[in-house]
Amino acid sequence: ILNVEQSPQSLHVQEGDSTNFTCSFPSSNFYALHWYRWETAKSPEALFVMTLNGDEKKKGRISATLNTKEGYSYLYIKGSQPEDSATYLCASGSSNTGKLIFGQGTTLQVKP
Amino acid sequence: NAGVMQNPRHLVRRRGQEARLRCSPMKGHSHVYWYRQLPEEGLKFMVYLQKENIIDESGMPKERFSAEFPKEGPSILRIQQVVRGDSAAYFCASSPKSLGQGEAFFGQGTRLTVV
C-alpha cells in the first residue's frame, strides 16, 4: 500500500511571504509525482507532473523539485498572494498505472 | 473544449436506494478515474477505466459499487443499496494518456448525501 504524506497540514502566512510544502512518497516503483491546486468550490487543477529524479519545474511564482531516490518533493511559492490560498495536493503513481495516490493536502491561507 | 462534466452536482438518496453518478470526460480523453472524498479525508482512488474496460478497480468496495465507461456516453459510477457511510464527494477525472505521462483533469464532483 502506498502512503503519500504531506506537511504541514495547514499554513497561514502573510502576503509577500515565501513558503514551501513537503510531499513524501514511497520511492520503490516510482513512476510520476503530480502536484494539484484545489481552490474552494472548484476542481483540483494540475500544477506539475514530474517523473525524473532531480526534476525542477516552475510556473510563475510556484516551483517544485523532485527527489525520487529518497522519496520527496517540495513545492515552493515565492511572494505569496491572497489568490494563492488553496489546498495543495501531491499524488504519487507507481509503475505505469492510472492509480494516483493522493496525500491529504496542505491548506494555505495567505492574509493580505 | 468543455471540461470534465459531472452530474448531478448534488444527490440525496434514502438508505437502500440506488445512486448513479455520471461523468463526461473531456473531448479526446479515453482514460477516466473515480475518486472518493469522505468527510475530513483526502481523495481516495476507486477505479480506473478506459473505453469499455476496467483497468484497475482495486479501490472499489467489493459489494454494491460498480463502474462502467461505455463506448458511447458518459462513465457511470453506480452505488446500489446506499448506506449512510456512502455519503461523500465523488470526483471524476480524465486524461488523454495514462497518469504516468500526463495530468488529470477533474470534474467538480458529485456530493452524495444518504439520509
Interface residues (C-beta under 8 A of the other chain):
Chain A: Y31 A32 H34 Y36 K42 S43 P44 E45 A46 V49 T51 L89 A91 G93 S95 N96 T97 G98 K99 L100 I101 F102 G103 Q104 G105
Chain B: G3 V4 H31 Y33 Y35 E41 G42 L43 K44 F45 Y48 I55 D56 S58 G59 F91 S98 L99 G100 Q101 G102 E103 A104 F105 F106 G107 Q108 G109
